[in-house]
Amino acid sequence: MMKNEFVKLEKVRFQHVDYAGIVFYPRFLEMLNCLVEDWFEEALDRPFAKMHETNGIPTVDLKIQFKNVARLGEILTKKLWVKDIGFASMLCGFQFFNEAGLTILEGEVTLVNVAINADKKSIKAEPFSEVMKNKIMNYKL
């Protein structure tokens, strides 16, 4: 395990797989979103349930490479780390691998901190607070 990574395990369930018993690729995006949500809640002390009252952290760019299949019943290790942080955005790397150590997928996701207008009809980029930036920096490689 690399230093400064956020790591979670995920069991491949029946809900994740197609008729062939392998993970249907959109389910990986849901697993990635769960990883981001868990990172915000468990490591950054910014749970989505609270954050989304006034703010959000949408994905604005996503690059992903699928390397190997994942099958029903496998346990995947999901890792996330910060590659770069800016004014209101951050670039994170991620990797999922199986119990045999094979990389299943890897890539990068760009997240932007936004303020949500009170009427919920518009959003705008908002800088990370210094406290939040310091917590995020703990995961920068």
Secondary structure, DSSP 8 states (H G I E B T S, - for coil): --TT-EEEEEE--GGGB-TTSBB-HHHHHHHHHHHHHHIIIIISS--HHHHTTTEE--EEEEEEEE-S--BTT-EEEEEEEEEEE-SSEEEEEEEEE-TT--EEEEEEEEEE-EEE-TTSS-EEE----HHHHHHHHTTB-
